[in-house]
Every structure is written in C-alpha cells, then in structure tokens.
Amino acid sequence: MNRWDDRYKHDRYFYGTEPNAFLARQYTVFEQSPHVACYAEGEGRNAVFLATKGHQVTAYDYAEEGLRKTTELAAQFDTTVETKHHDLLNDMIEPAQYDGAVMIFGHFAKDQQLHVLEQIMTSLKPGGIFLMEVYEEAQLAYKTGGPPNIDYLYAEETLRDWAQQYEVLHFDCVEVTRHEGVGHKGLCKVVQVIVKK
C-alpha cells in the first residue's frame, strides 16, 4: 500500500468533500466541456462537484483507496464518476480525449512537473481547457498544507513560461486561505492557471 492509499483508507476525507475554492469559482470555464478529466484527484471532491454540474467526469489517481472513496462520494451526491487507477509519471494517457482537465494540488518532483503537465495537455482535444491550483515554492514558509519539500512545490516563473505556449485565460500567484479537510488549513501561497489548448 502506497502512502496515499494509507492516507485515504480512513473514513474521513483528508481534504474534505467540498470542491477546491478556485475550481468552485471558475468552473464555468468548462461550460462547453462535456467530458472533463480530474488528475491526481485523490478522494474525488472536485470530480464529484463537476459531475453534479452535469459534466461527464473521469478521475485519475495513483491511490486505489482514493478512487474507492471517489465512487462512494459520487453516490452520496446521487451522481457518478468514472475512475482510473493511473500513475501520471509512468502510464501514458490516450491523447485528445477530453474537453477539459483539472489538477488541484497535484505535486510532483521538479524534474517531473512539466512531464505531467504535458501529459495532461496531450489528453485534451484542441480547444480543451486546463485548470489547476498548486502550491508555490513560497508555501514552504506557511506550513498550512502541501509537501514540506521545495522540490515538490512549483516555481511561479516556470509555470508562467510553460503556460505561454497556450492561450492563457487566467494566471495568478497569490495568497489565499484554504480550509480543505485536515490537509489544507489556513493562509497559503498558490499558483492558479487556466489555459486553452
């Protein structure tokens, strides 16, 4: 059992059952996106939220326990989410199959980050929308969530440079307050990105 399965095996939802606040505020960018993929989705809170808004949603995660809880959470909200057990670092994603994609606090080592982002963008059809919120390197000092290792946080300028190859609909590096279960609690520093392929 990997550490994420171990984290998710309990009854509680580690990051809560409400959607991420940035997604909840911006989800209308997916109005023309019937099929949305949620990557590094954990226990399903964002996938289920989008499903309740009428989207066909596929949730990808490395932790089978997280996917199990995604299915259970969807049932609680009287909706369904397709789940796929997937390792974003080693498993290929079929290209051009989704209209939209979401990754909330999907953290990977710096030498893997751009590979993961390109995998996600490859999975989008032309015109597809990608939305993400991740912790910036400065988050290390806040100690309110996220990896306690700067190698797993994102550099604002790296993401800004990466986003320029697409149509940038939103880009911000800001302080926000996040209260998401026991995993994210308080003031933090994030990078928010929405790009169109």
C-alpha positions as CSV (number, residue, x, y, z in Angstrom):
1,M,0.0,0.0,0.0
2,N,1.5,3.4,-1.0
3,R,1.4,6.4,1.3
4,W,-1.6,7.9,-0.5
5,D,-3.6,4.7,0.0
6,D,-2.6,4.7,3.6
7,R,-3.7,8.4,3.9
8,Y,-7.1,7.7,2.2
9,K,-8.0,4.4,3.8
10,H,-9.8,6.1,6.8
11,D,-13.4,7.1,6.8
12,R,-12.7,10.8,6.9
13,Y,-12.0,12.7,3.7
14,F,-8.5,14.0,4.3
15,Y,-9.1,17.1,2.1
16,G,-12.8,17.3,2.8
17,T,-15.7,16.7,0.5
18,E,-16.2,20.3,-0.8
19,P,-14.6,21.4,-4.1
20,N,-11.4,23.5,-4.2
21,A,-12.4,27.2,-3.9
22,F,-10.6,28.2,-7.1
23,L,-12.4,25.5,-9.1
24,A,-15.8,26.3,-7.5
25,R,-15.3,30.0,-8.5
26,Q,-14.1,29.3,-12.1
27,Y,-15.9,26.1,-13.1
28,T,-18.0,27.9,-15.7
29,V,-14.9,27.9,-17.9
30,F,-16.0,24.3,-18.6
31,E,-19.4,25.3,-19.9
32,Q,-18.5,24.0,-23.4
33,S,-16.6,21.0,-22.0
34,P,-18.9,18.0,-21.7
35,H,-16.2,15.5,-20.7
36,V,-13.7,16.6,-18.0
37,A,-10.7,14.7,-16.5
38,C,-9.6,15.3,-13.0
39,Y,-5.9,14.3,-12.5
40,A,-4.2,13.5,-9.2
41,E,-7.8,13.6,-7.9
42,G,-7.4,12.0,-4.5
43,E,-10.7,11.3,-2.9
44,G,-12.9,12.8,-5.6
45,R,-14.2,16.1,-4.2
46,N,-13.5,18.1,-7.4
47,A,-14.6,15.3,-9.7
48,V,-17.9,14.9,-7.9
49,F,-18.5,18.6,-7.9
50,L,-18.1,18.8,-11.7
51,A,-20.3,15.7,-12.1
52,T,-23.1,17.5,-10.1
53,K,-22.8,20.3,-12.6
54,G,-23.7,18.0,-15.5
55,H,-20.2,17.0,-16.8
56,Q,-19.1,13.5,-17.6
57,V,-16.1,13.2,-15.4
58,T,-13.2,10.8,-15.3
59,A,-11.0,10.8,-12.1
60,Y,-7.4,9.7,-12.3
61,D,-5.3,8.8,-9.3
62,Y,-2.4,6.6,-8.1
63,A,-4.3,5.6,-4.9
64,E,-6.9,2.9,-5.2
65,E,-8.3,3.9,-1.8
66,G,-8.8,7.4,-3.2
67,L,-10.7,6.1,-6.2
68,R,-12.9,3.9,-4.0
69,K,-13.8,7.0,-1.9
70,T,-14.5,8.9,-5.1
71,T,-17.1,6.4,-6.1
72,E,-18.6,6.5,-2.6
73,L,-18.7,10.3,-2.6
74,A,-20.4,10.4,-6.0
75,A,-23.1,8.1,-4.8
76,Q,-23.7,10.4,-1.8
77,F,-24.3,13.2,-4.3
78,D,-26.5,11.0,-6.5
79,T,-24.1,11.2,-9.4
80,T,-21.4,9.0,-11.0
81,V,-17.7,9.5,-11.8
82,E,-15.6,7.1,-13.9
83,T,-12.4,6.2,-12.0
84,K,-9.0,5.2,-13.5
85,H,-6.1,3.8,-11.4
86,H,-3.2,5.6,-13.1
87,D,0.4,6.7,-12.5
88,L,0.9,10.0,-14.2
89,L,4.7,9.5,-14.2
90,N,4.8,6.1,-15.9
91,D,1.4,5.4,-17.5
92,M,0.5,7.0,-20.9
93,I,-2.8,8.8,-21.3
94,E,-4.7,8.4,-24.6
95,P,-4.4,11.7,-26.5
96,A,-7.2,14.1,-27.4
97,Q,-10.0,12.5,-25.5
98,Y,-11.2,15.2,-23.0
99,D,-12.7,18.7,-23.4
100,G,-11.4,19.8,-20.1
101,A,-9.0,18.9,-17.4
102,V,-8.4,19.8,-13.7
103,M,-5.5,19.3,-11.4
104,I,-5.8,20.6,-7.8
105,F,-2.7,20.3,-5.6
106,G,-1.1,17.6,-7.8
107,H,2.5,17.8,-6.6
108,F,5.4,16.1,-8.2
109,A,9.2,16.5,-8.1
110,K,10.5,19.4,-10.2
111,D,12.1,17.2,-12.8
112,Q,8.7,15.5,-13.3
113,Q,6.3,18.5,-13.2
114,L,6.5,19.6,-16.8
115,H,6.2,16.0,-18.0
116,V,3.0,15.6,-16.0
117,L,1.6,18.9,-17.4
118,E,2.3,17.9,-20.9
119,Q,0.7,14.5,-20.4
120,I,-2.4,16.3,-19.2
121,M,-2.4,18.8,-22.2
122,T,-1.9,15.9,-24.6
123,S,-5.1,14.3,-23.2
124,L,-7.1,17.4,-24.2
125,K,-8.8,17.9,-27.6
126,P,-7.9,21.0,-29.5
127,G,-9.6,23.9,-27.7
128,G,-9.7,22.0,-24.4
129,I,-9.4,23.9,-21.2
130,F,-7.0,23.0,-18.3
131,L,-7.4,24.5,-14.8
132,M,-5.0,24.0,-11.9
133,E,-4.2,25.3,-8.5
134,V,-0.9,24.3,-6.9
135,Y,1.3,25.4,-4.1
136,E,4.1,27.8,-5.0
137,E,7.6,27.5,-3.6
138,A,7.0,30.2,-1.0
139,Q,4.4,27.9,0.5
140,L,7.2,26.2,2.4
141,A,7.2,29.0,4.9
142,Y,3.5,29.0,5.5
143,K,3.3,25.4,6.8
144,T,-0.5,25.2,6.1
145,G,-0.5,22.3,3.6
146,G,1.3,20.8,0.7
147,P,4.6,19.0,0.5
148,P,7.2,20.0,3.2
149,N,9.9,19.9,0.4
150,I,10.6,22.7,-2.0
151,D,11.4,20.2,-4.7
152,Y,7.7,19.2,-4.8
153,L,6.4,22.8,-5.0
154,Y,6.1,24.9,-8.1
155,A,8.0,27.9,-9.2
156,E,5.8,30.7,-10.4
157,E,8.1,31.7,-13.3
158,T,8.5,28.1,-14.5
159,L,4.7,27.8,-14.8
160,R,4.3,31.2,-16.3
161,D,6.8,30.3,-19.0
162,W,5.1,26.9,-19.6
163,A,1.7,28.5,-19.9
164,Q,2.8,30.9,-22.7
165,Q,2.6,28.1,-25.3
166,Y,-1.1,28.0,-24.8
167,E,-3.9,30.6,-24.7
168,V,-3.7,31.9,-21.1
169,L,-7.2,32.6,-19.7
170,H,-6.0,33.1,-16.1
171,F,-2.7,33.2,-14.4
172,D,-2.1,34.4,-10.8
173,C,0.3,33.8,-8.0
174,V,-1.5,34.8,-4.8
175,E,-2.1,34.4,-1.1
176,V,-5.3,32.6,-0.4
177,T,-7.0,30.9,2.6
178,R,-7.8,27.3,2.1
179,H,-9.8,25.2,4.6
180,E,-10.0,21.8,3.0
181,G,-10.3,18.9,5.4
182,V,-7.3,18.4,7.7
183,G,-4.9,18.6,4.8
184,H,-5.1,22.3,3.9
185,K,-5.7,24.7,6.7
186,G,-5.1,28.5,6.6
187,L,-3.3,31.1,4.6
188,C,-1.1,29.8,1.7
189,K,0.6,30.8,-1.5
190,V,-0.7,29.3,-4.7
191,V,-0.3,29.5,-8.4
192,Q,-3.6,29.4,-10.3
193,V,-3.6,28.7,-14.0
194,I,-6.3,28.3,-16.7
195,V,-5.1,27.7,-20.3
196,K,-6.7,26.7,-23.5
197,K,-5.1,24.3,-25.9
